[in-house]
Amino acid sequence: MTAAYTDFSRIRLLWPDQHGLARGKYVPGDLAHKGSGFCATTFGMTYNREIIDAPHAYLMEGLKDVHGTPDLGSLRPSWEDDRTGVAVAHLALDHKPYAASSRAALEKGIADWVALGYAPKIGIELEGYLLEPRDDGGWGAYRNPRSMVYGTGLLGDPSGFLDAVMEMSDACGFRIESANVEFDESQFEFTLRYDDALKAVDDAFVFRVMVREVALAMGLDFTFLGKPFPAIAGSGTHINFSLTDADGNPAMADDADPDGVSDLARSCVAGLVEHHCALTAVVASNVNAYRRLQPGTLAGCWGNWGIDHRNVTNRMPAERGSAMRIESRVGDGAMNVHLAVAGILQAARLGLVDQHVAPAAYLGDGFDDGGTGAARSATSLERALDDLEADEPFVEALGSGLVANYAFNKRHEAMRFAESGGSIDSPELTAFELANYLPYH
């Protein structure tokens, strides 16, 4: 039986802003189908509530309303209580998709692939740290000296947080493929099951909110920030991407190919490599992200690819057939996940339509370089935005209005960081990162 809005007393209506933050409203269940209006100038708002005149934010044109209509396919029970449902909103302005909406950009990316005869599938892996309060009023990693990579049970998580997340996921309809302790102390990974692209991304977007609120209910917190502790491992968000053909068959594998890789998959890799530097700006979306994007960290800072190789940016697994996919390893959990996946879909699609040729698969160790001729991601948000705006085919594919809004907001963010006097080379998070990123990601 399909869930209805009226199954709940209220609906928590959420949508991603330009930073990927979950904005929204509570609306009564019997009125939820009508949606609700939101001020478009939210898309010109910084983390510290400064309002700037970003394109399509309409600050100087009356602070217009954008209308959010819930997508019934995204409706699920909430982790808050039995009377609340959660749904993700589609944003429109003047009855057209809102230009600055990352979810609309994702819908466009999916439609562009469907027009070519393929349906994109997405699986998302999320990493982050469990936090506990410190005596000084701040937050630190939850202390567990028994923590180890691939840890499970009480040894891996004496707090009970992991069990609480998995139990709540079952109750709310999130489909977890696996969960475990990651590399460093109290770092965790959650892998969500493969699904149609829009559903998979909506799920990941809402799942991040649930994880943090489950932690907060326990007197703890959880951060998906890429590098909350500069001296130890960063946290990535890996986007696994595949395509099915019009008959629903996997389209990225080819048994006749020596590597088992179809021509379509090679074209997708070619596009991801070609547009790697521009894509970096949308998957590594804040100043902190560039602490993580360094050589030798298993983060995707090089424009390359490889097979069963964790030190490349675009990784193909050892499995073939229906398991064949491309795993993008550039981004972190502070990304706007709708924007990031839209960017990955468009970069891959441009590889096909523009007939780019993939370089040879990378075979080195990946700790010092990414291979001959491999482009290196920018080392700062500001330089990454330069790469984004210079890549005209990618900007057009993603949406020029969206990129204009996003780049304006993010350049202001980079400017504020520079004016703060902070540096991403500092051994601890700067005051700017602690105030602007850690509370929200």
N, C-alpha and C positions, 0 to 999 in steps of 0.2 A: 504493500500500500504506500503510495506516494505521500510524503509529508506535506502539510498545508500550513500556511502562516497562522491560521486560526487554531492549530494544535497547541499554540503557545499564547500566553497572556501578553507577552511582549517579544519583539524581535530586536536584537542588537544588530543594527545595520552598519556594516563596516566597508571602508574603501581605502585604497592606498594613496597617500599623498606623494609629492615629488621626492620625499626622502624615504618612501616605503613604509612610513608609519601608518598604523591603523587608526584612521579617523572615523567618526561615526555618530550615530544617535540611537537611542531606544525609541521605538515606535510601537503602538498597540498592535497586537496580532491581527485584529480585524481591519486595521487601516494599512498594514504593511505593504499590501499590493500596490498602493498608491505611491509608495516611496516618500521621499522628503527632500527638501531643498537644503543646500549647503552653500556657504559663501565661497565663491570662486577665489577670493583673495587669500584663502588658506594656501593656495598654490603660489603665494608670494610671501610666505611666512617662514622665518628662520626658526631654529631650535629654541632660541631665547625669546621668541615672540616678536621680534622686530618684523615689521611689514615692509616689503620692498616692492617696487613697481616692475615686477617680472612680467614678461609677455604672457597674455592670456589669463592673468590674475585680476585684471580689471580694477586695480586700485584707483585709478584716476577716471574711471568710467562708471562710478556708482557702486562698486563692489557687488557685481551681479551675482545672481543665484545660479548654481549648477544643480540640476535635479538628479538625485540618486534613486534608481529603481532597483529593488532587490532581484537577484537572479534566483529563481525558485530552485534551480539545480544545485545551488550552493547551500541551501537551507539545511541546518543540522541542529541537534540539541546542544545547549550550552553547558559548559562546565560550571557556570555560576549557580544555577538552580533549575528545577524541573519546569518552571513557568517560562523560561527564557529560551528562545531559539536564536541562532546566529546565521546571517546571510551576508553575502558580498554584493555590493551595489555596482550597477552600471551607471556611469556618469554621462549626462547629456546636457548640452546647452543649445537652446533654440531648436530642440528636437533632433539634434545631430550629436554624434559622439563628441564629447568634450576634448578639445585639441590637446590639453595637457594631461589627459588621463592615460596612465600607463596600462591600465586594464584594457582600454580601447585599443591601444597600440598592440597589445598581445592578441586581441581578437582579430586585428588587421593582419598580423603575422600569420596566424592560423589560416585565415581566409586566403591569403596569398599562396600558401602551400596547397590548400584545397583546390585552388584554381589550376594548379599544376598536376592535380590528380593524386595528391598524397595527404595523409592525415598525420600530424605530428603527435608523438607521445612523449611524455616527460616523467622522469623520476628524480626526486630531489633528496640529497643527503645534507643534513644540517648539523654543524658542530658548534659547541659553545661551552661555557664554563658555569658551573654552579657556584654561587657566591653566598657568603655569610657576612653579617654585620661585624664591623670592627669597633673596638672601644673608642676610637677617635671619631666615630660617626660615619666613616666611609665603609667601603665594601672590599672584601678580599676573597680569594679562592677558598672554597670550603675545604677545611683541613682534613685530609685523609691520607696518612702516611702509607696505607696499604693500597692506594690507588695504583693501577697499572693498565697499560693499553690492553683492550679486549677484556677488561675486568667485568665481572658480573656478581650478583648477589650482595650480601652485606659487606664482604671484603671490598667490593668495588664501590659500593655506595651505602655506607651505614646510615645516611640520612633518610633513606626510603624514598627519595625523590624520584628515582627511575621507575620504581614500581607504581608510584602515584601517577606519573605521566602515562604509563602504559595502560593502567586501569581507566583513567579518564579518557584516553584515546578511544578505548573500546566503547565507552558510554556515549561518546560524541560522534562516533562513526569515522574516525581517522584510521586509516589502514597502514599500520607500521610494518615494514618488512623486517627490520632489525633495530636493536638498540644496545649500546654498550658504552663502557668507559673508553675514552679516546686516549691520546698519547700522554698528556700531562695530568697532573693531579687535579681531580674533580672536573676534568674536561669530558664531555659526553658527545656521542653521535647518535642521531636518529635518522634512519633511512625510511622514507615514505614510499609506498608501492607505486609502480608505474601506472599511469592513467592517461586519458585524453588530456591534451595540454592545458586547456582552460581549467578543468577540474583539478588537475594536479597542482597547478600554481595557486588557485584559490585555497586549496587545502593547506598548502605550505604557508601561505600568508596568514591564515587563521590559526594554524597549528603553533606558529611562533608566539602568538598572543596567548594561547592557552598554556604553553609551557611556562612562560614568565609568570602568569597569574597563578598557576599551580604552585610554583616556587614561592611567590609572595604570600600565599595562604599558609605556607609552612614557616613563615618568618625568614625566608631566604630570598634570593633573587637569582636570575639566570641571565647571562648576556651572550648574544650572538655576535658581538663586536669582533671584528677581524683580529685585532691585536690588543686585548685588554691588559695583558701583562707582557711588556716588551722583551723581557729576558727569557721567556719560554714560548712554547709553540703557539702559533696563531690558529684561528678557527676558520675553516673554509665552508662554503656552500657549493657543493658540486652538482651541476645540472646535467643529468643524463638525457640524451635526446635521440629519438629514433623516428622512423617514418614507416607507415604502412601504405600499401597501394590501394587502388579502388576496390579490390576484392578483400581487403583486410589482411593481406599477406605482408610479412616483414620485407622491407625494400632495401635494407642496408647490407644484407649478406649475399654472397655469391659463392656457391660451392665450387665453381669452376676457376675462381681466382686463387692463386697460390696462398694469399693471406686471408681468403674468405671474405674479402671486402668488395662490395659492388661499386660500379662506376658512380652511382648516385652518392654513395657514402664518401667516395674520394672527392667528388665535387663539393660536398658539404664541408669537408675538411679544408679544401682549398679556399672556400669562402671565409671560414673561421680564421685561417692563417692570414689571408689577405687583409681582413678587417680587424685583426687582433688589437691593434693599438687603439682604434676608435672604440671597439667593444669594451676595452678596459675601463673607460670612463663611466660606463653604465653598470658594470658589475662590481667595480671597486669605487663606491659612490661617495666616500668621504675622505677626509685627510688621513684618518687613522689607517685606512685600508693599505696605504703605501708603506706602512711599517712592515706589513706581512709580505707584500709582493717583492721579495728579494730572492736572488739566486740561491739555490741550495736549500730551500725551505719547503719543497714539494708544493709550492704555490705556482700558479701558471703565469710566470712573468715573460715567457718567451713565445713567439709566434711559431709554434711547432706542433707536431703530433707524433704518436707512436702507438705500438700495440703492446698491451699488458705492461705499461711503463708508467709508474706513478710520478716520475719527475719530468713529464711533459705537460703541456697545457691542454691539449686535446687528446684524451686517452681512449683508445679502443680496447675493449676487454679481450681476454683470451677466448671467451665463449663466442659462438657463432649462431647462425640461425635466428630464432626469435629473440635471443639475448643480445644480438648485435646492436651496438649503439655507440654514440660519441659522448664522452664525459668531459664537459668543460670544467676546468679546475681553477679558473682565475678568481672567481668572486668569493665574497665572504657573507656572513649572515646578516650584516647591516644593509645589504643591497635592497633595493626595491625589486622584489622577486618578479613581479609582473613585467617591469621594464627590462630586467636582465634576460628573462626568457624571450621576450619580444626581440631583443637585440641578437640573441643567439640564433633564433629562427631566421631572422632577416640576413644576418651575415652568412649563414649556411645556404640560404636560398640564393643569395647573390653569387655564390660560388657556382651554382648550377646555371642560372640564367645568363651570367656574364662569362661563362665558360673558363673560369679560372682553373689552373692546373696545380694540383697539390705537389709540394716538394716531397722528396723521399722521407720516409718515416725516420724519425730520430733514433739512433742506436747507441749514443753515448751515455755516460752516467748521469748527466744533467745537473751536476752540482756546480760547475763553473761556467758553463755556457749552454746555449740551446741549439747549437748546430750552426754550420756555415750559412751566413745570410739571414739567420733568424732575427726578426725584429724584437726588440726589447720593449716591454711596457714602460710607459713614463714612470718616473720616480716620485711624482707628486700629482695631486688632484688637478692643479692648474695646468700642468703640461699634458695630462691625459685629456682634459677638455679641449686643448688646442688640437690634439689628434682627432678627437671626435668631430669638431666643427670643420676640420680640413677634409674629412672623408665624405664628399658630397653624395655619392651613391648610397652610402650607409645612412646618412641623415635623411635623405629622401625616402628610403625604404622604411625607416623607423617612424618618420613623421616630423616634418620641419617645425611645426608648431610645438610639438612635444619637446624636441631637442632645444628649441629656443628658450622655453620655460625652464627646463632642467638645467641647461648650461648657465643661464642667468643666475639662478638660485645657487648653484654650486660654485660659481666664480665669486659670488658674494661671500660664501662660506670660506673659501680659500683665502680671500682677502682679510676676513675677520681673524682667521688663524694667524696670518702673517703679522697683522697689527698687534696680536696678543704677545708676540715675541717668542712663541713656542717653537719647538723643533721636533720632528718625528725621529730625530736621532737621540733624543733624551732617553735615559735609562728607565724612566717612569712616565706614565701618562701625564701630559700637560694639564694645567688647570682648564684649558679650553676643552680638551677631550673629556675630562671628568665631568664638566658642566653640561656639555652639549651632546655627547654621544652615549656615555655609560648609562644614564637614566632611561634612555629611549630605545636602546638596542641591546 
